[in-house]
Amino acid sequence: MVFPGRKLALFVNGCFWHGHGCLRGARIPKSNTEYWIKKIERNRVRDKETLIALQKLGWRVHVIWECEIKDRDRLKENIQALMD
Ligand SMILES: [Zn+2]
């Protein structure tokens, strides 16, 4: 999600795919473990690069994790806080 007027970029990241530090993100499939670790590590590096690139352009970047979406009230508060 991008809000050009506010120079605000919101990313919604899947915990598994983007290697979140929560329980869901820490789970690695038992088969092809090596493959998944490398793949997720690559995603994390790319996320970081994207974030830094946007910040250099003067954007505010906020990541919303999949596990945070479940708590709708908190999510709404967080987004509201970013808009103020
Ligand atoms: Zn998570």
PDB file of the backbone (N, CA, C, O) and the ligand in Angstrom, with CONECT records:
HET     ZN  A 101       1
ATOM      1  N   MET A   1       0.851  -1.192   0.000  1.00  0.00           N
ATOM      2  CA  MET A   1       0.000   0.000   0.000  1.00  0.00           C
ATOM      3  C   MET A   1       0.886   1.241   0.000  1.00  0.00           C
ATOM      4  O   MET A   1       1.838   1.334   0.776  1.00  0.00           O
ATOM      5  N   VAL A   2       0.574   2.175  -0.857  1.00  0.00           N
ATOM      6  CA  VAL A   2       1.383   3.377  -0.943  1.00  0.00           C
ATOM      7  C   VAL A   2       0.484   4.604  -0.851  1.00  0.00           C
ATOM      8  O   VAL A   2      -0.552   4.680  -1.511  1.00  0.00           O
ATOM      9  N   PHE A   3       0.887   5.549  -0.037  1.00  0.00           N
ATOM     10  CA  PHE A   3       0.150   6.800   0.107  1.00  0.00           C
ATOM     11  C   PHE A   3       1.070   7.945  -0.343  1.00  0.00           C
ATOM     12  O   PHE A   3       1.771   8.553   0.466  1.00  0.00           O
ATOM     13  N   PRO A   4       1.048   8.222  -1.657  1.00  0.00           N
ATOM     14  CA  PRO A   4       2.027   9.174  -2.206  1.00  0.00           C
ATOM     15  C   PRO A   4       1.953  10.548  -1.553  1.00  0.00           C
ATOM     16  O   PRO A   4       2.986  11.181  -1.335  1.00  0.00           O
ATOM     17  N   GLY A   5       0.765  11.014  -1.240  1.00  0.00           N
ATOM     18  CA  GLY A   5       0.613  12.333  -0.641  1.00  0.00           C
ATOM     19  C   GLY A   5       1.325  12.437   0.698  1.00  0.00           C
ATOM     20  O   GLY A   5       1.793  13.507   1.088  1.00  0.00           O
ATOM     21  N   ARG A   6       1.398  11.319   1.391  1.00  0.00           N
ATOM     22  CA  ARG A   6       2.024  11.298   2.712  1.00  0.00           C
ATOM     23  C   ARG A   6       3.433  10.737   2.656  1.00  0.00           C
ATOM     24  O   ARG A   6       4.134  10.695   3.667  1.00  0.00           O
ATOM     25  N   LYS A   7       3.843  10.309   1.479  1.00  0.00           N
ATOM     26  CA  LYS A   7       5.128   9.618   1.356  1.00  0.00           C
ATOM     27  C   LYS A   7       5.237   8.498   2.388  1.00  0.00           C
ATOM     28  O   LYS A   7       6.219   8.358   3.118  1.00  0.00           O
ATOM     29  N   LEU A   8       4.198   7.738   2.399  1.00  0.00           N
ATOM     30  CA  LEU A   8       4.128   6.634   3.352  1.00  0.00           C
ATOM     31  C   LEU A   8       3.914   5.333   2.586  1.00  0.00           C
ATOM     32  O   LEU A   8       3.017   5.231   1.749  1.00  0.00           O
ATOM     33  N   ALA A   9       4.739   4.355   2.880  1.00  0.00           N
ATOM     34  CA  ALA A   9       4.596   3.046   2.244  1.00  0.00           C
ATOM     35  C   ALA A   9       4.331   2.000   3.317  1.00  0.00           C
ATOM     36  O   ALA A   9       5.074   1.885   4.292  1.00  0.00           O
ATOM     37  N   LEU A  10       3.270   1.248   3.120  1.00  0.00           N
ATOM     38  CA  LEU A  10       2.925   0.183   4.063  1.00  0.00           C
ATOM     39  C   LEU A  10       3.132  -1.157   3.375  1.00  0.00           C
ATOM     40  O   LEU A  10       2.616  -1.395   2.283  1.00  0.00           O
ATOM     41  N   PHE A  11       3.875  -2.009   4.010  1.00  0.00           N
ATOM     42  CA  PHE A  11       4.063  -3.348   3.478  1.00  0.00           C
ATOM     43  C   PHE A  11       3.343  -4.335   4.375  1.00  0.00           C
ATOM     44  O   PHE A  11       3.428  -4.254   5.600  1.00  0.00           O
ATOM     45  N   VAL A  12       2.639  -5.261   3.761  1.00  0.00           N
ATOM     46  CA  VAL A  12       2.059  -6.350   4.543  1.00  0.00           C
ATOM     47  C   VAL A  12       2.875  -7.585   4.221  1.00  0.00           C
ATOM     48  O   VAL A  12       2.821  -8.106   3.107  1.00  0.00           O
ATOM     49  N   ASN A  13       3.628  -8.047   5.199  1.00  0.00           N
ATOM     50  CA  ASN A  13       4.544  -9.166   4.991  1.00  0.00           C
ATOM     51  C   ASN A  13       4.013 -10.452   5.613  1.00  0.00           C
ATOM     52  O   ASN A  13       3.544 -10.462   6.752  1.00  0.00           O
ATOM     53  N   GLY A  14       4.092 -11.514   4.860  1.00  0.00           N
ATOM     54  CA  GLY A  14       3.790 -12.828   5.415  1.00  0.00           C
ATOM     55  C   GLY A  14       4.913 -13.234   6.352  1.00  0.00           C
ATOM     56  O   GLY A  14       6.089 -13.111   6.007  1.00  0.00           O
ATOM     57  N   CYS A  15       4.559 -13.716   7.534  1.00  0.00           N
ATOM     58  CA  CYS A  15       5.568 -14.032   8.554  1.00  0.00           C
ATOM     59  C   CYS A  15       6.547 -15.095   8.071  1.00  0.00           C
ATOM     60  O   CYS A  15       7.751 -14.990   8.304  1.00  0.00           O
ATOM     61  N   PHE A  16       6.037 -16.101   7.409  1.00  0.00           N
ATOM     62  CA  PHE A  16       6.904 -17.182   6.948  1.00  0.00           C
ATOM     63  C   PHE A  16       7.822 -16.700   5.831  1.00  0.00           C
ATOM     64  O   PHE A  16       9.036 -16.896   5.895  1.00  0.00           O
ATOM     65  N   TRP A  17       7.256 -16.078   4.821  1.00  0.00           N
ATOM     66  CA  TRP A  17       8.017 -15.683   3.639  1.00  0.00           C
ATOM     67  C   TRP A  17       9.062 -14.623   3.937  1.00  0.00           C
ATOM     68  O   TRP A  17      10.103 -14.561   3.284  1.00  0.00           O
ATOM     69  N   HIS A  18       8.780 -13.802   4.916  1.00  0.00           N
ATOM     70  CA  HIS A  18       9.693 -12.692   5.172  1.00  0.00           C
ATOM     71  C   HIS A  18      10.479 -12.862   6.466  1.00  0.00           C
ATOM     72  O   HIS A  18      11.141 -11.934   6.930  1.00  0.00           O
ATOM     73  N   GLY A  19      10.397 -14.048   7.038  1.00  0.00           N
ATOM     74  CA  GLY A  19      11.230 -14.389   8.179  1.00  0.00           C
ATOM     75  C   GLY A  19      10.990 -13.533   9.412  1.00  0.00           C
ATOM     76  O   GLY A  19      11.938 -13.053  10.035  1.00  0.00           O
ATOM     77  N   HIS A  20       9.715 -13.339   9.768  1.00  0.00           N
ATOM     78  CA  HIS A  20       9.408 -12.590  10.986  1.00  0.00           C
ATOM     79  C   HIS A  20       9.912 -13.345  12.205  1.00  0.00           C
ATOM     80  O   HIS A  20      10.049 -14.568  12.177  1.00  0.00           O
ATOM     81  N   GLY A  21      10.191 -12.601  13.287  1.00  0.00           N
ATOM     82  CA  GLY A  21      10.705 -13.228  14.498  1.00  0.00           C
ATOM     83  C   GLY A  21       9.631 -13.831  15.383  1.00  0.00           C
ATOM     84  O   GLY A  21       9.899 -14.149  16.542  1.00  0.00           O
ATOM     85  N   CYS A  22       8.416 -13.997  14.862  1.00  0.00           N
ATOM     86  CA  CYS A  22       7.350 -14.598  15.673  1.00  0.00           C
ATOM     87  C   CYS A  22       7.349 -16.119  15.492  1.00  0.00           C
ATOM     88  O   CYS A  22       8.149 -16.666  14.733  1.00  0.00           O
ATOM     89  N   LEU A  23       6.453 -16.780  16.191  1.00  0.00           N
ATOM     90  CA  LEU A  23       6.387 -18.245  16.134  1.00  0.00           C
ATOM     91  C   LEU A  23       6.189 -18.753  14.711  1.00  0.00           C
ATOM     92  O   LEU A  23       6.862 -19.683  14.266  1.00  0.00           O
ATOM     93  N   ARG A  24       5.257 -18.127  14.011  1.00  0.00           N
ATOM     94  CA  ARG A  24       4.949 -18.558  12.664  1.00  0.00           C
ATOM     95  C   ARG A  24       6.145 -18.350  11.730  1.00  0.00           C
ATOM     96  O   ARG A  24       6.427 -19.172  10.859  1.00  0.00           O
ATOM     97  N   GLY A  25       6.835 -17.231  11.939  1.00  0.00           N
ATOM     98  CA  GLY A  25       7.967 -16.906  11.082  1.00  0.00           C
ATOM     99  C   GLY A  25       9.167 -17.797  11.329  1.00  0.00           C
ATOM    100  O   GLY A  25       9.999 -17.999  10.445  1.00  0.00           O
ATOM    101  N   ALA A  26       9.249 -18.330  12.540  1.00  0.00           N
ATOM    102  CA  ALA A  26      10.410 -19.140  12.899  1.00  0.00           C
ATOM    103  C   ALA A  26      10.276 -20.575  12.410  1.00  0.00           C
ATOM    104  O   ALA A  26      11.228 -21.353  12.475  1.00  0.00           O
ATOM    105  N   ARG A  27       9.103 -20.915  11.925  1.00  0.00           N
ATOM    106  CA  ARG A  27       8.855 -22.289  11.492  1.00  0.00           C
ATOM    107  C   ARG A  27       9.471 -22.529  10.115  1.00  0.00           C
ATOM    108  O   ARG A  27       9.187 -21.801   9.164  1.00  0.00           O
ATOM    109  N   ILE A  28      10.291 -23.524  10.022  1.00  0.00           N
ATOM    110  CA  ILE A  28      10.934 -23.878   8.747  1.00  0.00           C
ATOM    111  C   ILE A  28      10.475 -25.292   8.382  1.00  0.00           C
ATOM    112  O   ILE A  28      10.504 -26.197   9.217  1.00  0.00           O
ATOM    113  N   PRO A  29      10.056 -25.471   7.137  1.00  0.00           N
ATOM    114  CA  PRO A  29       9.631 -26.827   6.731  1.00  0.00           C
ATOM    115  C   PRO A  29      10.728 -27.852   6.966  1.00  0.00           C
ATOM    116  O   PRO A  29      11.913 -27.546   6.837  1.00  0.00           O
ATOM    117  N   LYS A  30      10.329 -29.063   7.311  1.00  0.00           N
ATOM    118  CA  LYS A  30      11.310 -30.092   7.652  1.00  0.00           C
ATOM    119  C   LYS A  30      12.000 -30.667   6.424  1.00  0.00           C
ATOM    120  O   LYS A  30      13.116 -31.177   6.515  1.00  0.00           O
ATOM    121  N   SER A  31      11.331 -30.582   5.272  1.00  0.00           N
ATOM    122  CA  SER A  31      12.008 -31.027   4.053  1.00  0.00           C
ATOM    123  C   SER A  31      12.539 -29.810   3.310  1.00  0.00           C
ATOM    124  O   SER A  31      11.973 -28.720   3.386  1.00  0.00           O
ATOM    125  N   ASN A  32      13.625 -30.016   2.597  1.00  0.00           N
ATOM    126  CA  ASN A  32      14.270 -28.908   1.869  1.00  0.00           C
ATOM    127  C   ASN A  32      14.618 -27.737   2.780  1.00  0.00           C
ATOM    128  O   ASN A  32      14.539 -26.577   2.375  1.00  0.00           O
ATOM    129  N   THR A  33      15.000 -28.051   4.000  1.00  0.00           N
ATOM    130  CA  THR A  33      15.274 -27.000   4.985  1.00  0.00           C
ATOM    131  C   THR A  33      16.275 -25.975   4.468  1.00  0.00           C
ATOM    132  O   THR A  33      16.080 -24.767   4.601  1.00  0.00           O
ATOM    133  N   GLU A  34      17.336 -26.480   3.883  1.00  0.00           N
ATOM    134  CA  GLU A  34      18.390 -25.605   3.352  1.00  0.00           C
ATOM    135  C   GLU A  34      17.825 -24.618   2.340  1.00  0.00           C
ATOM    136  O   GLU A  34      18.118 -23.423   2.374  1.00  0.00           O
ATOM    137  N   TYR A  35      17.016 -25.145   1.451  1.00  0.00           N
ATOM    138  CA  TYR A  35      16.408 -24.326   0.400  1.00  0.00           C
ATOM    139  C   TYR A  35      15.562 -23.210   1.002  1.00  0.00           C
ATOM    140  O   TYR A  35      15.666 -22.055   0.588  1.00  0.00           O
ATOM    141  N   TRP A  36      14.739 -23.547   1.961  1.00  0.00           N
ATOM    142  CA  TRP A  36      13.840 -22.551   2.559  1.00  0.00           C
ATOM    143  C   TRP A  36      14.609 -21.492   3.330  1.00  0.00           C
ATOM    144  O   TRP A  36      14.286 -20.306   3.270  1.00  0.00           O
ATOM    145  N   ILE A  37      15.628 -21.930   4.051  1.00  0.00           N
ATOM    146  CA  ILE A  37      16.410 -20.961   4.827  1.00  0.00           C
ATOM    147  C   ILE A  37      17.031 -19.937   3.882  1.00  0.00           C
ATOM    148  O   ILE A  37      17.015 -18.737   4.156  1.00  0.00           O
ATOM    149  N   LYS A  38      17.577 -20.423   2.767  1.00  0.00           N
ATOM    150  CA  LYS A  38      18.214 -19.512   1.811  1.00  0.00           C
ATOM    151  C   LYS A  38      17.195 -18.601   1.159  1.00  0.00           C
ATOM    152  O   LYS A  38      17.433 -17.407   0.977  1.00  0.00           O
ATOM    153  N   LYS A  39      16.069 -19.175   0.814  1.00  0.00           N
ATOM    154  CA  LYS A  39      15.037 -18.402   0.123  1.00  0.00           C
ATOM    155  C   LYS A  39      14.518 -17.271   1.022  1.00  0.00           C
ATOM    156  O   LYS A  39      14.367 -16.130   0.585  1.00  0.00           O
ATOM    157  N   ILE A  40      14.252 -17.613   2.272  1.00  0.00           N
ATOM    158  CA  ILE A  40      13.706 -16.611   3.192  1.00  0.00           C
ATOM    159  C   ILE A  40      14.758 -15.555   3.520  1.00  0.00           C
ATOM    160  O   ILE A  40      14.449 -14.374   3.676  1.00  0.00           O
ATOM    161  N   GLU A  41      16.002 -16.006   3.619  1.00  0.00           N
ATOM    162  CA  GLU A  41      17.092 -15.057   3.862  1.00  0.00           C
ATOM    163  C   GLU A  41      17.184 -14.061   2.706  1.00  0.00           C
ATOM    164  O   GLU A  41      17.389 -12.867   2.924  1.00  0.00           O
ATOM    165  N   ARG A  42      17.033 -14.557   1.481  1.00  0.00           N
ATOM    166  CA  ARG A  42      17.051 -13.660   0.315  1.00  0.00           C
ATOM    167  C   ARG A  42      15.908 -12.656   0.386  1.00  0.00           C
ATOM    168  O   ARG A  42      16.095 -11.475   0.093  1.00  0.00           O
ATOM    169  N   ASN A  43      14.743 -13.116   0.770  1.00  0.00           N
ATOM    170  CA  ASN A  43      13.591 -12.208   0.910  1.00  0.00           C
ATOM    171  C   ASN A  43      13.882 -11.120   1.934  1.00  0.00           C
ATOM    172  O   ASN A  43      13.561  -9.950   1.724  1.00  0.00           O
ATOM    173  N   ARG A  44      14.492 -11.521   3.042  1.00  0.00           N
ATOM    174  CA  ARG A  44      14.786 -10.555   4.108  1.00  0.00           C
ATOM    175  C   ARG A  44      15.758  -9.485   3.624  1.00  0.00           C
ATOM    176  O   ARG A  44      15.594  -8.297   3.902  1.00  0.00           O
ATOM    177  N   VAL A  45      16.777  -9.939   2.891  1.00  0.00           N
ATOM    178  CA  VAL A  45      17.770  -8.992   2.369  1.00  0.00           C
ATOM    179  C   VAL A  45      17.091  -8.023   1.415  1.00  0.00           C
ATOM    180  O   VAL A  45      17.347  -6.820   1.457  1.00  0.00           O
ATOM    181  N   ARG A  46      16.223  -8.548   0.555  1.00  0.00           N
ATOM    182  CA  ARG A  46      15.535  -7.712  -0.423  1.00  0.00           C
ATOM    183  C   ARG A  46      14.608  -6.716   0.287  1.00  0.00           C
ATOM    184  O   ARG A  46      14.531  -5.549  -0.097  1.00  0.00           O
ATOM    185  N   ASP A  47      13.913  -7.184   1.317  1.00  0.00           N
ATOM    186  CA  ASP A  47      13.027  -6.295   2.090  1.00  0.00           C
ATOM    187  C   ASP A  47      13.821  -5.118   2.645  1.00  0.00           C
ATOM    188  O   ASP A  47      13.400  -3.963   2.574  1.00  0.00           O
ATOM    189  N   LYS A  48      14.976  -5.449   3.195  1.00  0.00           N
ATOM    190  CA  LYS A  48      15.803  -4.434   3.822  1.00  0.00           C
ATOM    191  C   LYS A  48      16.284  -3.417   2.790  1.00  0.00           C
ATOM    192  O   LYS A  48      16.285  -2.212   3.040  1.00  0.00           O
ATOM    193  N   GLU A  49      16.690  -3.921   1.629  1.00  0.00           N
ATOM    194  CA  GLU A  49      17.161  -3.030   0.565  1.00  0.00           C
ATOM    195  C   GLU A  49      16.053  -2.096   0.104  1.00  0.00           C
ATOM    196  O   GLU A  49      16.277  -0.905  -0.111  1.00  0.00           O
ATOM    197  N   THR A  50      14.859  -2.649  -0.045  1.00  0.00           N
ATOM    198  CA  THR A  50      13.711  -1.842  -0.473  1.00  0.00           C
ATOM    199  C   THR A  50      13.432  -0.761   0.550  1.00  0.00           C
ATOM    200  O   THR A  50      13.203   0.398   0.204  1.00  0.00           O
ATOM    201  N   LEU A  51      13.454  -1.151   1.811  1.00  0.00           N
ATOM    202  CA  LEU A  51      13.188  -0.221   2.903  1.00  0.00           C
ATOM    203  C   LEU A  51      14.193   0.930   2.920  1.00  0.00           C
ATOM    204  O   LEU A  51      13.817   2.096   3.038  1.00  0.00           O
ATOM    205  N   ILE A  52      15.462   0.588   2.801  1.00  0.00           N
ATOM    206  CA  ILE A  52      16.514   1.607   2.832  1.00  0.00           C
ATOM    207  C   ILE A  52      16.388   2.540   1.624  1.00  0.00           C
ATOM    208  O   ILE A  52      16.548   3.754   1.743  1.00  0.00           O
ATOM    209  N   ALA A  53      16.099   1.950   0.460  1.00  0.00           N
ATOM    210  CA  ALA A  53      15.974   2.755  -0.760  1.00  0.00           C
ATOM    211  C   ALA A  53      14.831   3.763  -0.608  1.00  0.00           C
ATOM    212  O   ALA A  53      14.978   4.928  -0.976  1.00  0.00           O
ATOM    213  N   LEU A  54      13.714   3.322  -0.076  1.00  0.00           N
ATOM    214  CA  LEU A  54      12.567   4.218   0.094  1.00  0.00           C
ATOM    215  C   LEU A  54      12.864   5.306   1.124  1.00  0.00           C
ATOM    216  O   LEU A  54      12.505   6.469   0.939  1.00  0.00           O
ATOM    217  N   GLN A  55      13.526   4.909   2.211  1.00  0.00           N
ATOM    218  CA  GLN A  55      13.838   5.889   3.251  1.00  0.00           C
ATOM    219  C   GLN A  55      14.789   6.967   2.733  1.00  0.00           C
ATOM    220  O   GLN A  55      14.701   8.133   3.117  1.00  0.00           O
ATOM    221  N   LYS A  56      15.695   6.551   1.855  1.00  0.00           N
ATOM    222  CA  LYS A  56      16.614   7.520   1.263  1.00  0.00           C
ATOM    223  C   LYS A  56      15.867   8.542   0.421  1.00  0.00           C
ATOM    224  O   LYS A  56      16.298   9.687   0.284  1.00  0.00           O
ATOM    225  N   LEU A  57      14.740   8.114  -0.141  1.00  0.00           N
ATOM    226  CA  LEU A  57      13.935   9.013  -0.956  1.00  0.00           C
ATOM    227  C   LEU A  57      12.985   9.841  -0.099  1.00  0.00           C
ATOM    228  O   LEU A  57      12.164  10.605  -0.607  1.00  0.00           O
ATOM    229  N   GLY A  58      13.115   9.672   1.195  1.00  0.00           N
ATOM    230  CA  GLY A  58      12.317  10.480   2.109  1.00  0.00           C
ATOM    231  C   GLY A  58      10.966   9.878   2.453  1.00  0.00           C
ATOM    232  O   GLY A  58      10.082  10.571   2.957  1.00  0.00           O
ATOM    233  N   TRP A  59      10.804   8.586   2.183  1.00  0.00           N
ATOM    234  CA  TRP A  59       9.541   7.927   2.509  1.00  0.00           C
ATOM    235  C   TRP A  59       9.585   7.362   3.913  1.00  0.00           C
ATOM    236  O   TRP A  59      10.635   6.976   4.427  1.00  0.00           O
ATOM    237  N   ARG A  60       8.409   7.326   4.513  1.00  0.00           N
ATOM    238  CA  ARG A  60       8.276   6.590   5.756  1.00  0.00           C
ATOM    239  C   ARG A  60       7.816   5.196   5.375  1.00  0.00           C
ATOM    240  O   ARG A  60       6.903   5.027   4.567  1.00  0.00           O
ATOM    241  N   VAL A  61       8.443   4.223   5.955  1.00  0.00           N
ATOM    242  CA  VAL A  61       8.121   2.847   5.606  1.00  0.00           C
ATOM    243  C   VAL A  61       7.674   2.111   6.848  1.00  0.00           C
ATOM    244  O   VAL A  61       8.320   2.181   7.894  1.00  0.00           O
ATOM    245  N   HIS A  62       6.573   1.412   6.728  1.00  0.00           N
ATOM    246  CA  HIS A  62       6.093   0.656   7.868  1.00  0.00           C
ATOM    247  C   HIS A  62       5.713  -0.744   7.428  1.00  0.00           C
ATOM    248  O   HIS A  62       5.029  -0.930   6.422  1.00  0.00           O
ATOM    249  N   VAL A  63       6.160  -1.714   8.185  1.00  0.00           N
ATOM    250  CA  VAL A  63       5.851  -3.107   7.856  1.00  0.00           C
ATOM    251  C   VAL A  63       4.772  -3.609   8.800  1.00  0.00           C
ATOM    252  O   VAL A  63       4.895  -3.516  10.022  1.00  0.00           O
ATOM    253  N   ILE A  64       3.723  -4.138   8.213  1.00  0.00           N
ATOM    254  CA  ILE A  64       2.691  -4.790   9.013  1.00  0.00           C
ATOM    255  C   ILE A  64       2.847  -6.283   8.796  1.00  0.00           C
ATOM    256  O   ILE A  64       2.818  -6.769   7.665  1.00  0.00           O
ATOM    257  N   TRP A  65       3.011  -6.991   9.878  1.00  0.00           N
ATOM    258  CA  TRP A  65       3.195  -8.438   9.757  1.00  0.00           C
ATOM    259  C   TRP A  65       1.848  -9.143   9.773  1.00  0.00           C
ATOM    260  O   TRP A  65       0.872  -8.709  10.384  1.00  0.00           O
ATOM    261  N   GLU A  66       1.866 -10.257   9.060  1.00  0.00           N
ATOM    262  CA  GLU A  66       0.687 -11.109   8.951  1.00  0.00           C
ATOM    263  C   GLU A  66       0.082 -11.399  10.330  1.00  0.00           C
ATOM    264  O   GLU A  66      -1.137 -11.389  10.500  1.00  0.00           O
ATOM    265  N   CYS A  67       0.954 -11.658  11.310  1.00  0.00           N
ATOM    266  CA  CYS A  67       0.463 -12.029  12.636  1.00  0.00           C
ATOM    267  C   CYS A  67      -0.184 -10.830  13.340  1.00  0.00           C
ATOM    268  O   CYS A  67      -0.953 -11.008  14.285  1.00  0.00           O
ATOM    269  N   GLU A  68       0.125  -9.616  12.885  1.00  0.00           N
ATOM    270  CA  GLU A  68      -0.444  -8.427  13.515  1.00  0.00           C
ATOM    271  C   GLU A  68      -1.835  -8.118  12.972  1.00  0.00           C
ATOM    272  O   GLU A  68      -2.620  -7.410  13.602  1.00  0.00           O
ATOM    273  N   ILE A  69      -2.122  -8.658  11.797  1.00  0.00           N
ATOM    274  CA  ILE A  69      -3.400  -8.362  11.142  1.00  0.00           C
ATOM    275  C   ILE A  69      -4.563  -8.975  11.916  1.00  0.00           C
ATOM    276  O   ILE A  69      -5.686  -8.474  11.870  1.00  0.00           O
ATOM    277  N   LYS A  70      -4.284 -10.050  12.617  1.00  0.00           N
ATOM    278  CA  LYS A  70      -5.356 -10.741  13.346  1.00  0.00           C
ATOM    279  C   LYS A  70      -5.964  -9.850  14.418  1.00  0.00           C
ATOM    280  O   LYS A  70      -7.152  -9.941  14.727  1.00  0.00           O
ATOM    281  N   ASP A  71      -5.130  -8.995  14.971  1.00  0.00           N
ATOM    282  CA  ASP A  71      -5.611  -8.075  16.000  1.00  0.00           C
ATOM    283  C   ASP A  71      -6.090  -6.788  15.311  1.00  0.00           C
ATOM    284  O   ASP A  71      -5.354  -5.806  15.221  1.00  0.00           O
ATOM    285  N   ARG A  72      -7.325  -6.816  14.833  1.00  0.00           N
ATOM    286  CA  ARG A  72      -7.860  -5.721  14.007  1.00  0.00           C
ATOM    287  C   ARG A  72      -7.827  -4.363  14.700  1.00  0.00           C
ATOM    288  O   ARG A  72      -7.494  -3.349  14.086  1.00  0.00           O
ATOM    289  N   ASP A  73      -8.171  -4.355  15.963  1.00  0.00           N
ATOM    290  CA  ASP A  73      -8.234  -3.083  16.683  1.00  0.00           C
ATOM    291  C   ASP A  73      -6.855  -2.445  16.771  1.00  0.00           C
ATOM    292  O   ASP A  73      -6.684  -1.246  16.548  1.00  0.00           O
ATOM    293  N   ARG A  74      -5.876  -3.283  17.103  1.00  0.00           N
ATOM    294  CA  ARG A  74      -4.519  -2.766  17.216  1.00  0.00           C
ATOM    295  C   ARG A  74      -4.011  -2.306  15.860  1.00  0.00           C
ATOM    296  O   ARG A  74      -3.328  -1.288  15.745  1.00  0.00           O
ATOM    297  N   LEU A  75      -4.352  -3.065  14.851  1.00  0.00           N
ATOM    298  CA  LEU A  75      -3.928  -2.725  13.496  1.00  0.00           C
ATOM    299  C   LEU A  75      -4.478  -1.362  13.097  1.00  0.00           C
ATOM    300  O   LEU A  75      -3.768  -0.523  12.542  1.00  0.00           O
ATOM    301  N   LYS A  76      -5.756  -1.161  13.393  1.00  0.00           N
ATOM    302  CA  LYS A  76      -6.397   0.106  13.047  1.00  0.00           C
ATOM    303  C   LYS A  76      -5.728   1.268  13.782  1.00  0.00           C
ATOM    304  O   LYS A  76      -5.501   2.338  13.217  1.00  0.00           O
ATOM    305  N   GLU A  77      -5.423   1.029  15.039  1.00  0.00           N
ATOM    306  CA  GLU A  77      -4.731   2.068  15.844  1.00  0.00           C
ATOM    307  C   GLU A  77      -3.370   2.388  15.247  1.00  0.00           C
ATOM    308  O   GLU A  77      -2.990   3.552  15.121  1.00  0.00           O
ATOM    309  N   ASN A  78      -2.648   1.345  14.883  1.00  0.00           N
ATOM    310  CA  ASN A  78      -1.316   1.537  14.308  1.00  0.00           C
ATOM    311  C   ASN A  78      -1.381   2.359  13.030  1.00  0.00           C
ATOM    312  O   ASN A  78      -0.607   3.297  12.840  1.00  0.00           O
ATOM    313  N   ILE A  79      -2.309   1.997  12.160  1.00  0.00           N
ATOM    314  CA  ILE A  79      -2.415   2.697  10.873  1.00  0.00           C
ATOM    315  C   ILE A  79      -2.861   4.133  11.120  1.00  0.00           C
ATOM    316  O   ILE A  79      -2.374   5.067  10.482  1.00  0.00           O
ATOM    317  N   GLN A  80      -3.781   4.291  12.040  1.00  0.00           N
ATOM    318  CA  GLN A  80      -4.255   5.631  12.382  1.00  0.00           C
ATOM    319  C   GLN A  80      -3.094   6.507  12.875  1.00  0.00           C
ATOM    320  O   GLN A  80      -2.972   7.675  12.507  1.00  0.00           O
ATOM    321  N   ALA A  81      -2.261   5.913  13.706  1.00  0.00           N
ATOM    322  CA  ALA A  81      -1.123   6.648  14.265  1.00  0.00           C
ATOM    323  C   ALA A  81      -0.167   7.091  13.154  1.00  0.00           C
ATOM    324  O   ALA A  81       0.429   8.167  13.223  1.00  0.00           O
ATOM    325  N   LEU A  82      -0.031   6.245  12.131  1.00  0.00           N
ATOM    326  CA  LEU A  82       0.875   6.576  11.031  1.00  0.00           C
ATOM    327  C   LEU A  82       0.341   7.719  10.191  1.00  0.00           C
ATOM    328  O   LEU A  82       1.100   8.477   9.589  1.00  0.00           O
ATOM    329  N   MET A  83      -0.988   7.832  10.162  1.00  0.00           N
ATOM    330  CA  MET A  83      -1.626   8.845   9.317  1.00  0.00           C
ATOM    331  C   MET A  83      -1.598  10.239   9.969  1.00  0.00           C
ATOM    332  O   MET A  83      -1.724  11.261   9.293  1.00  0.00           O
ATOM    333  N   ASP A  84      -1.436  10.249  11.255  1.00  0.00           N
ATOM    334  CA  ASP A  84      -1.496  11.541  11.955  1.00  0.00           C
ATOM    335  C   ASP A  84      -0.233  12.370  11.728  1.00  0.00           C
ATOM    336  O   ASP A  84      -0.122  13.481  12.246  1.00  0.00           O
TER     337      ASP A  84
HETATM  338 ZN    ZN A 101       4.760 -12.662  12.620  1.00  0.00          ZN2+
END
